[in-house]
Every structure is written in C-alpha cells, then in structure tokens.
Amino acid sequence: MNFGEDELLRYLASFVWPFFRISSMFITVPVFSVKAVPAKVRLIASLLITWVIMPTLPAMPDIEMFGYQGFMVAVQQVALGLTTGFILQMVFSIMLFAGQTIAYSMGLGFASMVDPATGVQVPVIAQLFVISGSLLFLAVDGHLLLIEMLAQSFHTLPVGSIGMDKTDLWRVISWSSLIFADGLLLSMPVMATLLFVNISFGVASKAAPQLQIFGVGFPITIMLGMGLIWIGLPTMLEGFSDMLHNGFALVGALLRLQ
C-alpha cells in the first residue's frame, strides 16, 4: 500500500498534535517531572500513551504542520499540557510549604537536602511530606486519572479550537493563592503546639534562669515535633487528598470536562 504525501502528513498530524499535549504534561506533572525520572523515560511514556489513545481520538483538523497556523496549534497544545501538570504541581507545593513551616517551628530548618523536583535546598521534614503526598498520589491512581482526563480533553477541546482563554488563566492564578492558605492550615496544629511549648520554656527560663531551660528545650522541641508529625500525618494526608481532588476538579474545568 502506497501512501501519498497528503496521507502521510495527515497520519503524522494525528500523532504529533496529541503528542505535544501529552508530552508537555509530563514536563510539569508531579512525581514524573523530577530529575530522578530520566527524560528518556518521560519521552518513551509520552510516545506509548499517544500511540495507544490515537485510535480513540477524533479526526484532526486539516492544518498545515509546518506553517504559522501549525506553529500556533503546537503552542496551544503545549500550553494545555503544561498548565494541566502545573495545577497538580501547585497542590504538591502545599505539602512542601507545610513541611517547611513545621521544620522551621521545630528548629530543623538547617537540616536540609536538595529537592529533586525544584533543585533547591529544602528541609528534610518537607521532603517527608512531599514523598508522602507522592505515594498517596500514586496509590489513588492519580497519574492514570490525569492521563484519562487528558485523553478525554481531545473531545471537549479538539485540536485547533480556542482552548484556554483569559478566564481560565486568571482562575489558575487565583487558585495558586491556596498554596499558602492550605499549607498553613495543614501545619497549624503542629505550629501552634510548638509555639505554646516555646512560650512555656521562655516563661520557665525567666522564672528560674539557673535551670538552663533552653539547653534542654531544643531536643524536647524536636522530639515533640516528631511525635506530632507521627500522630497528625494521616490527618494531614486526608486534607491533602481533598486538595488533590480540588486540583483535579480545576483541571477538569480547564479541559471542559465538567
């Protein structure tokens, strides 16, 4: 069977446009965007997913791939994929922020390591929170749900349609403020408890300076903080699960799935 140039370009377009949207999602999505996952793995995963879902997708528009219109369509698909992964990345930033605030309250801000996702120094406690959130994300099949939503988006937001507008961008920007609000809500019980403990140490040190309260206060604060994390982490993960659900809801609204 011989393929003409038009048939070849049409078949190539039916693969390239979905590939742009899916591969760009892997650049920003949590868990898979970290440096620990090689770029080759993300590329192979994008190629396989695109190849699997390609027969189920609607017919692609007749757009010249190597022209100006094709360039704009490619930019649109990349923007959709990047935004989809970025929304869930903001949800994981809530856990990172909560872990940082708790670590500083415990006096463990100096105990830091390089975050594989951002490449910056973050407290070890924050890494514990991020790893716990990542395991929860995989346990609830969040990665599979995201791929399914992205595959369905080709029916609700076909290639060549208007795509995201200013309202969608403003919604994402406004939603980013929840990083600080929800992060504080998750860490507030531990922070408040440690604050009262430090106040008690201060009052005791003022009343009896010869006891050297702050000499033993630091290890007590660390041990108490670790105990509070051990007790409260399941509840924090429940709150993170609700925030993850809200993140998927925003992705669904962005992709016109709701």
N, C-alpha and C positions, 0 to 999 in steps of 0.2 A: 504494500500500500504506500503510495507516494503522497507526501504532504507538500502542499504549496506554501509559499511564503506567508500568505494570509492565515492559513490554518495553523501554521507553526507559531506565528505571533499571537494568535487567539488562544492557543493552548498555553503558551508561555505566560500570557497575561492572567489567565485563570489560576496560575500558580503563584505568580510574582506578587499580585496585589494582596492576597491573603497572607503570604509570607511576610510582607512588610509589617502588617498589623500584628501578627503573632510574634515575630522575632523581636520587634521593638518592645513588646510587653515583657519579654524575658530580660531586658536590659534593666528594668526598674522594679520588677516584682520582687517581694521579699523571698528569702531563702535561696532562690536561684540566681539572684543578681550579685551575690557576694563573690569576692575574689577566689574563695575556696572552690567554687564551681568553675572549671575552665571554660573559656569562650567556645572551644570546640564542642563541648557537651551541650551548651545552650544552642549552638548553631545546628547540631545534629537533631536535637529535640524539636527545634522550630521546623526543620525540613520534614521530619517524620510526621509531626502534627498537621502541618499544611497538606502533606500528601494524603493523609488519612481522611481529613474532612473535606478535601477538594471536591469529591463526587457529590457531596450533600449540599454544596453551596449553590446559590442562584447563578444564573448566567452573568458573566462580567460584561460591563458596557464596552462598546467599541471605542476605545480611547487609544490614541497613538502613544505608545510607551515611551518613545524617545523624543517627544515633543514637549512643549511648555505645559500642555494640559496633563500629560502623563507625569511630569515632574510635580505638579501641584497635587495630583491624586496620591502620589507616593508620599509627599509631605503630610498629607491628611491622614493616611493610614499609619504612618509612624507616630504622628501626634496622638491618635486614638490609642495606640498600644502603649506609648509612654505614659499617658495620663492614667490609663487603667492600672498599670503597675504602681504608679506613683501614689495613687489613692491608698492602696493597701500598704505601701511603704510608710505613709503617714501614720497608719494605725500602729505599725510596729515602733514608730518613733515615740508613741505614747508610753510603751513599756520601757524604752530606753530612757526617756525623761524621768519616769517614775523611779527606775533603778538608780539613776544619778542622784536624785534628790534624797533618796533613802541612804545611799552611800555617804553623801556629804553629812547627813544628820548623824550617822554612826561614827564619823571621823575617819572613814575609809576612802576619802576622795583621792588620797595619794596612791592607793592600791589599784593601779590601772593597767590596762593592756590595750593593744591595738584592736579596734573593732574591724572585723573583716569586711563589713558592709560599707563603712564610711572611710576606713583607713586612718582614723584619728584615735587618740588615746581616750578611753572611757573607763570608768571604774569597773572592777570585776563584778560587783553586785549588779550593775546594769547589764553586763553580759549574761549573767544568770537569768535575768528577766527576759532578755531577747531570745535566748536559747529555749526557755520555757514556752514563750509565745510561738516560736518557730515549730516546736514539737506539737503544740496544740493546733497550729495551722495545718500541719500535715495529718494529724490524727482525725480532724474533721473533714479531710479531703478538700481543703480549701483550694489547693492547686488544681484539682480536677474540676471543681465548680467554676473556677476562673476561666479555664480553657473552654468549658461548655458555654459559658456566657459569651466568650469572645467568638465562638463558632456561631452562636445564635445571632450575634450582632450583625452578621453579614446579611441577614434577612430584614432586620429592623433598620440598620444603617448600611445600605448597599454601597458598594464601591462607586464613587462618583457623585454620591448625594452630598447634601450640605454639610452633614457631620456636626461637629460641635459648634456652638455659637457663643456669643459673649455671656449669655446667661449661664451656660454650663461652666465656663471658665471662672466666672465670679462665684458660682456655687462651690467649686473646688477650693478657691482661695479662701472663702469664708469658712469652709469646713476645716481648713488647716488650723484655725484657732483652737480647735478642740484638743490639739496636742498638749497644750499647756493646761487647759481646764481638766481634761480627763486624767492626765498624768498626775496632777496634784490630788485628784480625788482618789486615785489608786494608792498613792503614797501617804495620804494624810493621816490614817490611823497610826502608822509606824512613826511618822514625823512628830505627831502630837505627843505620843507616848514618850519618845526620846527627849522631846523638849521639856516635858514635866520632870523627867529624871534629871536632866541637866540643871533645871531650876532648883530641884531639891539638893543637888550636890553644891550648888552655889550658896544656898541658904545655910547648909550644914558647914561649909567651909568658912562662911562668915561668922557663924556662931562659935565654931571651935577650930581656929586656924592651925592648932598644933596637931590635928588629926591627919593633915595632908590628904584631904578627900580626893582632890583631883589626881593624886598619884595612883589611886585605885579606881577612880571613876572612869578612866578611859577604857580599860579592859572590861569593866562591867557594862559600859555602854555598847561595846562591840558584841559581847555575849548576849545582852538583852536584844539588841537589834537582830542578831542571827536567829534568836528564838522567835521574835515577832515575825520575821520573814517566813520561817518554817511553819508557823501557825496560820499566817494570813495569805500565803502564796496561793492556795487553792481558791480562796475567795477573790483574790486579785485576778486569777486566770478566768474566773467566771465573768468578772467585769470586762476583761479583755475580749472574751468571747462575744459579749454583747456589742462591744465597739467594732469587732470584726464583722459582725452581722450588719451593723450600720454602714461600714465601709463597702460591703458587697451591695447593700441597697443603693448607695450612691453610684457605684459602678453600673448597676442595673438601670438607674435613671439616666446616667450619661450615655449608655448604649441603647436607650429607648426600649428596654426590656420590660418596663413597668408602666 
